[in-house]
């Protein structure tokens, strides 16, 4: 588990914690923020084992359209602002089932790339059903919020390699 994710901005280090990224995003999608943080923790050392990446050179494509993940990637890499962030439904892996199909991420940096997918057991069917539902009752909205917080806490306690696996392109 990483306490802070370090990138460079013109050679100067910048550290991002989960809490700092969540402050940028807001509090609506803490699990999405945690997923993106785990993706970056897993991918960045594979893209350049020698040290922090230059944040404005990271390119991200994913099938996952969650706002927490988008904002986390933006906070750390400025990829949304720099037009280096793409949500592409064609990257989804429907054969993995509805709980994992969209948790697919492709990151590239200076000619290197890594393709990650969520390992089984980190997202429940209940979570997906509630997250995709329209017009949730107050009780169901509360349950979804509870599931988001639980997932966020669980993911943050794990090593990124235990959450996301590297797969061939």
DRENPA-3360 file (N, C-alpha, C; in nm, 2 decimals, always signed):
BEGIN
1 = XXXXXXXX = +0.09/-0.12/+0.00/+0.00/+0.00/+0.00/+0.09/+0.12/+0.00 ~ +0.06/+0.22/-0.09/+0.14/+0.34/-0.10/+0.07/+0.45/-0.02 ~ +0.14/+0.53/+0.06/+0.08/+0.63/+0.13/+0.07/+0.76/+0.04 ~ +0.16/+0.78/-0.05/+0.15/+0.89/-0.14/+0.20/+0.85/-0.28 ~ +0.14/+0.90/-0.38/+0.18/+0.87/-0.52/+0.26/+1.00/-0.57 ~ +0.38/+0.97/-0.61/+0.46/+1.09/-0.66/+0.47/+1.09/-0.81 ~ +0.46/+1.21/-0.86/+0.48/+1.24/-1.00/+0.57/+1.36/-1.01 ~ +0.61/+1.39/-1.13/+0.69/+1.52/-1.15/+0.61/+1.61/-1.24;
9 = XXXXXXXX = +0.63/+1.74/-1.21/+0.58/+1.85/-1.30/+0.70/+1.93/-1.33 ~ +0.75/+1.92/-1.46/+0.87/+1.98/-1.51/+0.99/+1.95/-1.41 ~ +1.00/+1.82/-1.38/+1.11/+1.77/-1.29/+1.09/+1.79/-1.14 ~ +0.99/+1.87/-1.10/+0.97/+1.89/-0.96/+0.87/+1.79/-0.90 ~ +0.90/+1.73/-0.79/+0.81/+1.63/-0.73/+0.68/+1.69/-0.68 ~ +0.57/+1.61/-0.70/+0.44/+1.64/-0.64/+0.39/+1.51/-0.59 ~ +0.34/+1.51/-0.46/+0.29/+1.39/-0.40/+0.14/+1.40/-0.38 ~ +0.07/+1.30/-0.41/-0.07/+1.29/-0.40/-0.11/+1.18/-0.31;
17 = XXXXXXXX = -0.19/+1.21/-0.20/-0.25/+1.11/-0.12/-0.39/+1.09/-0.16 ~ -0.45/+0.98/-0.11/-0.59/+0.95/-0.13/-0.68/+1.07/-0.08 ~ -0.65/+1.12/+0.03/-0.73/+1.23/+0.09/-0.72/+1.35/+0.01 ~ -0.60/+1.38/-0.04/-0.58/+1.50/-0.13/-0.66/+1.49/-0.26 ~ -0.66/+1.37/-0.32/-0.73/+1.35/-0.44/-0.88/+1.35/-0.41 ~ -0.93/+1.29/-0.30/-1.07/+1.30/-0.26/-1.11/+1.44/-0.24 ~ -1.03/+1.52/-0.18/-1.06/+1.67/-0.16/-1.08/+1.73/-0.30 ~ -1.00/+1.70/-0.39/-1.02/+1.76/-0.53/-1.15/+1.71/-0.59;
25 = XXXXXXXX = -1.18/+1.58/-0.58/-1.30/+1.52/-0.64/-1.42/+1.56/-0.57 ~ -1.42/+1.56/-0.44/-1.54/+1.57/-0.36/-1.56/+1.44/-0.29 ~ -1.68/+1.41/-0.24/-1.70/+1.29/-0.17/-1.80/+1.20/-0.23 ~ -1.84/+1.22/-0.35/-1.95/+1.14/-0.41/-1.90/+1.00/-0.46 ~ -1.77/+0.98/-0.50/-1.73/+0.86/-0.55/-1.59/+0.81/-0.49 ~ -1.59/+0.79/-0.36/-1.46/+0.75/-0.30/-1.40/+0.62/-0.35 ~ -1.49/+0.53/-0.39/-1.44/+0.40/-0.44/-1.37/+0.42/-0.58 ~ -1.43/+0.51/-0.66/-1.37/+0.54/-0.79/-1.23/+0.60/-0.78;
33 = XXXXXXXX = -1.22/+0.69/-0.68/-1.09/+0.75/-0.65/-0.99/+0.64/-0.61 ~ -1.03/+0.55/-0.52/-0.95/+0.44/-0.47/-0.90/+0.35/-0.59 ~ -1.00/+0.32/-0.68/-0.96/+0.24/-0.79/-0.86/+0.30/-0.88 ~ -0.87/+0.43/-0.91/-0.78/+0.50/-0.99/-0.64/+0.51/-0.92 ~ -0.64/+0.53/-0.79/-0.52/+0.54/-0.72/-0.44/+0.40/-0.73 ~ -0.52/+0.29/-0.71/-0.46/+0.16/-0.72/-0.40/+0.13/-0.87 ~ -0.48/+0.18/-0.97/-0.43/+0.17/-1.10/-0.30/+0.24/-1.12 ~ -0.29/+0.36/-1.07/-0.17/+0.44/-1.09/-0.05/+0.38/-1.01;
41 = XXXXXXXX = -0.08/+0.34/-0.89/+0.02/+0.27/-0.80/+0.08/+0.15/-0.87 ~ -0.01/+0.08/-0.94/+0.03/-0.05/-1.01/+0.11/-0.01/-1.14 ~ +0.05/+0.08/-1.22/+0.11/+0.11/-1.35/+0.23/+0.19/-1.35 ~ +0.24/+0.29/-1.27/+0.35/+0.39/-1.28/+0.49/+0.32/-1.27 ~ +0.52/+0.24/-1.17/+0.65/+0.18/-1.17/+0.68/+0.08/-1.29 ~ +0.57/+0.03/-1.35/+0.59/-0.05/-1.47/+0.62/+0.03/-1.59 ~ +0.57/+0.15/-1.59/+0.59/+0.24/-1.71/+0.73/+0.30/-1.71 ~ +0.78/+0.33/-1.58/+0.92/+0.38/-1.57/+0.97/+0.34/-1.43;
49 = XXXXXXXX = +1.04/+0.23/-1.42/+1.09/+0.18/-1.29/+1.19/+0.27/-1.23 ~ +1.25/+0.37/-1.30/+1.35/+0.45/-1.24/+1.31/+0.57/-1.16 ~ +1.18/+0.60/-1.17/+1.14/+0.71/-1.09/+1.01/+0.78/-1.13 ~ +0.97/+0.88/-1.06/+0.84/+0.94/-1.09/+0.82/+0.98/-1.23 ~ +0.70/+0.96/-1.28/+0.67/+1.00/-1.42/+0.64/+1.15/-1.43 ~ +0.67/+1.20/-1.54/+0.62/+1.34/-1.57/+0.47/+1.33/-1.59 ~ +0.40/+1.40/-1.51/+0.25/+1.38/-1.50/+0.18/+1.41/-1.63 ~ +0.23/+1.51/-1.70/+0.16/+1.56/-1.83/+0.20/+1.47/-1.95;
57 = XXXXXXXX = +0.27/+1.36/-1.93/+0.31/+1.27/-2.04/+0.23/+1.14/-2.03 ~ +0.15/+1.12/-1.93/+0.08/+0.99/-1.91/-0.05/+1.00/-1.99 ~ -0.08/+0.89/-2.06/-0.20/+0.88/-2.15/-0.28/+0.76/-2.09 ~ -0.41/+0.79/-2.07/-0.50/+0.69/-2.01/-0.62/+0.66/-2.09 ~ -0.65/+0.53/-2.12/-0.77/+0.49/-2.18/-0.83/+0.39/-2.09 ~ -0.97/+0.39/-2.08/-1.04/+0.30/-2.00/-1.18/+0.28/-2.04 ~ -1.24/+0.17/-2.00/-1.38/+0.15/-2.02/-1.46/+0.20/-1.90 ~ -1.40/+0.24/-1.79/-1.46/+0.28/-1.67/-1.49/+0.43/-1.68;
65 = XXXXXXXX = -1.62/+0.46/-1.67/-1.66/+0.60/-1.69/-1.69/+0.68/-1.55 ~ -1.65/+0.62/-1.44/-1.68/+0.68/-1.31/-1.62/+0.81/-1.29 ~ -1.69/+0.91/-1.23/-1.63/+1.04/-1.21/-1.52/+1.04/-1.10 ~ -1.52/+0.95/-1.01/-1.42/+0.95/-0.91/-1.28/+0.91/-0.97 ~ -1.28/+0.81/-1.06/-1.16/+0.77/-1.13/-1.12/+0.88/-1.22 ~ -1.21/+0.94/-1.30/-1.17/+1.05/-1.39/-1.10/+1.16/-1.31 ~ -1.16/+1.20/-1.20/-1.11/+1.31/-1.12/-0.97/+1.28/-1.06 ~ -0.96/+1.15/-1.02/-0.83/+1.11/-0.96/-0.72/+1.11/-1.07;
73 = XXXXXXXX = -0.75/+1.06/-1.19/-0.65/+1.07/-1.30/-0.62/+1.21/-1.33 ~ -0.72/+1.30/-1.34/-0.70/+1.44/-1.37/-0.61/+1.50/-1.26 ~ -0.64/+1.48/-1.13/-0.56/+1.54/-1.03/-0.41/+1.51/-1.04 ~ -0.39/+1.38/-1.06/-0.25/+1.33/-1.06/-0.18/+1.36/-1.19 ~ -0.25/+1.34/-1.31/-0.18/+1.35/-1.44/-0.22/+1.46/-1.53 ~ -0.33/+1.53/-1.49/-0.38/+1.64/-1.57/-0.42/+1.58/-1.71 ~ -0.45/+1.45/-1.72/-0.48/+1.39/-1.85/-0.61/+1.43/-1.91 ~ -0.71/+1.47/-1.83/-0.84/+1.51/-1.88/-0.82/+1.65/-1.95;
81 = XXXXXXXX = -0.76/+1.74/-1.88/-0.73/+1.87/-1.93/-0.64/+1.87/-2.05 ~ -0.55/+1.78/-2.05/-0.45/+1.76/-2.16/-0.50/+1.68/-2.28 ~ -0.63/+1.64/-2.27/-0.68/+1.55/-2.38/-0.61/+1.42/-2.40 ~ -0.56/+1.36/-2.28/-0.49/+1.24/-2.29/-0.56/+1.13/-2.21 ~ -0.69/+1.16/-2.18/-0.78/+1.07/-2.11/-0.90/+1.03/-2.19 ~ -0.92/+0.90/-2.21/-1.03/+0.86/-2.30/-1.11/+0.75/-2.23 ~ -1.24/+0.76/-2.23/-1.33/+0.66/-2.19/-1.38/+0.59/-2.32 ~ -1.34/+0.47/-2.33/-1.38/+0.39/-2.46/-1.45/+0.26/-2.42;
89 = XXXXXXXX = -1.58/+0.26/-2.44/-1.65/+0.14/-2.40/-1.60/+0.01/-2.48 ~ -1.53/+0.03/-2.59/-1.48/-0.09/-2.66/-1.37/-0.16/-2.59 ~ -1.31/-0.09/-2.49/-1.21/-0.16/-2.40/-1.27/-0.25/-2.30 ~ -1.40/-0.25/-2.28/-1.46/-0.33/-2.18/-1.44/-0.48/-2.21 ~ -1.44/-0.56/-2.11/-1.43/-0.71/-2.12/-1.55/-0.77/-2.07 ~ -1.66/-0.77/-2.15/-1.79/-0.83/-2.11/-1.78/-0.98/-2.07 ~ -1.69/-1.05/-2.12/-1.67/-1.19/-2.08/-1.63/-1.20/-1.94 ~ -1.59/-1.10/-1.87/-1.55/-1.10/-1.73/-1.67/-1.08/-1.64;
97 = XXXXXXXX = -1.79/-1.06/-1.70/-1.91/-1.03/-1.62/-1.93/-0.89/-1.58 ~ -2.05/-0.85/-1.54/-2.08/-0.71/-1.51/-2.00/-0.65/-1.40 ~ -1.95/-0.73/-1.30/-1.88/-0.66/-1.19/-1.74/-0.62/-1.23 ~ -1.68/-0.68/-1.34/-1.55/-0.65/-1.37/-1.53/-0.60/-1.51 ~ -1.63/-0.60/-1.59/-1.62/-0.57/-1.74/-1.55/-0.44/-1.77 ~ -1.59/-0.33/-1.69/-1.54/-0.20/-1.73/-1.42/-0.16/-1.65 ~ -1.37/-0.24/-1.56/-1.25/-0.21/-1.48/-1.13/-0.25/-1.56 ~ -1.11/-0.19/-1.67/-1.00/-0.21/-1.76/-0.93/-0.08/-1.79;
105 = XXXXXXXX = -0.80/-0.08/-1.78/-0.72/+0.05/-1.79/-0.60/+0.03/-1.87 ~ -0.57/+0.12/-1.97/-0.45/+0.11/-2.05/-0.38/+0.24/-2.03 ~ -0.26/+0.24/-1.98/-0.18/+0.36/-1.95/-0.05/+0.35/-2.04 ~ -0.01/+0.46/-2.09/+0.11/+0.47/-2.17/+0.19/+0.59/-2.13 ~ +0.32/+0.58/-2.15/+0.42/+0.68/-2.11/+0.55/+0.66/-2.18 ~ +0.59/+0.76/-2.26/+0.71/+0.76/-2.33/+0.74/+0.63/-2.40 ~ +0.65/+0.58/-2.48/+0.66/+0.46/-2.56/+0.64/+0.33/-2.49 ~ +0.62/+0.34/-2.36/+0.59/+0.21/-2.28/+0.44/+0.21/-2.25;
113 = XXXXXXXX = +0.38/+0.09/-2.24/+0.24/+0.09/-2.21/+0.21/-0.03/-2.11 ~ +0.10/-0.02/-2.04/+0.06/-0.13/-1.95/-0.09/-0.14/-1.96 ~ -0.14/-0.26/-1.96/-0.28/-0.29/-1.97/-0.32/-0.36/-1.84 ~ -0.41/-0.30/-1.76/-0.45/-0.36/-1.63/-0.60/-0.39/-1.63 ~ -0.63/-0.49/-1.55/-0.77/-0.52/-1.53/-0.79/-0.56/-1.38 ~ -0.91/-0.54/-1.33/-0.94/-0.57/-1.19/-0.93/-0.72/-1.17 ~ -0.88/-0.75/-1.05/-0.88/-0.89/-1.01/-1.02/-0.92/-0.95 ~ -1.06/-1.05/-0.96/-1.19/-1.08/-0.90/-1.20/-1.06/-0.75;
121 = XXXXXXXX = -1.32/-1.03/-0.71/-1.35/-1.02/-0.57/-1.35/-0.88/-0.51 ~ -1.33/-0.78/-0.59/-1.32/-0.64/-0.54/-1.44/-0.56/-0.56 ~ -1.53/-0.60/-0.65/-1.66/-0.53/-0.67/-1.77/-0.63/-0.67 ~ -1.88/-0.59/-0.60/-1.99/-0.69/-0.58/-2.10/-0.66/-0.68 ~ -2.18/-0.76/-0.70/-2.30/-0.74/-0.79/-2.39/-0.63/-0.73 ~ -2.41/-0.64/-0.60/-2.49/-0.54/-0.53/-2.45/-0.39/-0.56 ~ -2.32/-0.37/-0.56/-2.26/-0.24/-0.58/-2.29/-0.20/-0.73 ~ -2.27/-0.29/-0.82/-2.29/-0.25/-0.96/-2.44/-0.23/-0.99;
129 = XXXXXXXX = -2.53/-0.31/-0.93/-2.67/-0.29/-0.95/-2.72/-0.15/-0.89 ~ -2.67/-0.12/-0.77/-2.71/+0.01/-0.72/-2.65/+0.13/-0.79 ~ -2.52/+0.11/-0.83/-2.45/+0.22/-0.90/-2.52/+0.25/-1.04 ~ -2.58/+0.15/-1.10/-2.64/+0.17/-1.23/-2.79/+0.20/-1.23 ~ -2.84/+0.19/-1.11/-2.99/+0.21/-1.09/-3.03/+0.36/-1.10 ~ -3.14/+0.38/-1.16/-3.20/+0.52/-1.17/-3.30/+0.54/-1.05 ~ -3.31/+0.66/-1.00/-3.41/+0.69/-0.90/-3.40/+0.60/-0.78 ~ -3.28/+0.60/-0.71/-3.27/+0.52/-0.59/-3.35/+0.58/-0.47;
137 = XXXXXXXX = -3.41/+0.50/-0.39/-3.48/+0.55/-0.27/-3.37/+0.60/-0.18 ~ -3.40/+0.67/-0.08/-3.31/+0.72/+0.02/-3.23/+0.60/+0.09 ~ -3.30/+0.50/+0.12/-3.24/+0.38/+0.18/-3.14/+0.32/+0.09 ~ -3.17/+0.30/-0.04/-3.08/+0.24/-0.14/-2.96/+0.33/-0.17 ~ -2.99/+0.46/-0.17/-2.88/+0.56/-0.19/-2.78/+0.55/-0.07 ~ -2.84/+0.54/+0.05/-2.75/+0.52/+0.17/-2.67/+0.39/+0.16 ~ -2.73/+0.29/+0.12/-2.66/+0.16/+0.10/-2.55/+0.17/+0.00 ~ -2.57/+0.24/-0.11/-2.47/+0.26/-0.21/-2.35/+0.34/-0.15;
145 = XXXXXXXX = -2.38/+0.44/-0.08/-2.28/+0.53/-0.02/-2.20/+0.44/+0.08 ~ -2.26/+0.36/+0.16/-2.19/+0.27/+0.25/-2.10/+0.17/+0.17 ~ -2.15/+0.12/+0.06/-2.07/+0.02/-0.02/-1.95/+0.10/-0.08 ~ -1.97/+0.22/-0.12/-1.86/+0.30/-0.18/-1.75/+0.32/-0.07 ~ -1.79/+0.36/+0.05/-1.69/+0.38/+0.16/-1.62/+0.25/+0.19 ~ -1.70/+0.14/+0.21/-1.64/+0.01/+0.24/-1.53/-0.03/+0.13 ~ -1.57/-0.02/+0.00/-1.48/-0.06/-0.10/-1.36/+0.03/-0.10 ~ -1.37/+0.16/-0.08/-1.26/+0.25/-0.08/-1.16/+0.21/+0.03;
153 = XXXXXXXX = -1.21/+0.18/+0.15/-1.13/+0.15/+0.27/-1.06/+0.01/+0.24 ~ -1.13/-0.08/+0.18/-1.07/-0.21/+0.16/-0.96/-0.20/+0.05 ~ -0.99/-0.13/-0.06/-0.89/-0.12/-0.17/-0.77/-0.05/-0.12 ~ -0.78/+0.06/-0.04/-0.67/+0.13/+0.01/-0.58/+0.05/+0.10 ~ -0.63/-0.05/+0.16/-0.55/-0.13/+0.26/-0.47/-0.24/+0.18 ~ -0.50/-0.26/+0.05/-0.43/-0.36/-0.02/-0.32/-0.31/-0.11 ~ -0.23/-0.40/-0.14/-0.12/-0.36/-0.24/-0.19/-0.36/-0.37 ~ -0.14/-0.26/-0.46/-0.20/-0.24/-0.59/-0.20/-0.37/-0.67;
161 = XXXXXXXX = -0.09/-0.45/-0.66/-0.08/-0.58/-0.74/-0.19/-0.68/-0.70 ~ -0.24/-0.66/-0.58/-0.35/-0.75/-0.53/-0.49/-0.71/-0.58 ~ -0.49/-0.59/-0.64/-0.62/-0.53/-0.69/-0.62/-0.54/-0.84 ~ -0.51/-0.50/-0.90/-0.51/-0.49/-1.05/-0.39/-0.58/-1.10 ~ -0.43/-0.66/-1.20/-0.33/-0.75/-1.27/-0.29/-0.69/-1.41 ~ -0.17/-0.72/-1.44/-0.12/-0.68/-1.58/-0.17/-0.79/-1.67 ~ -0.22/-0.75/-1.79/-0.27/-0.84/-1.89/-0.21/-0.80/-2.02 ~ -0.19/-0.89/-2.11/-0.14/-0.86/-2.25/-0.24/-0.77/-2.32;
169 = X = -0.18/-0.68/-2.40/-0.27/-0.59/-2.48/-0.35/-0.67/-2.58;
% end
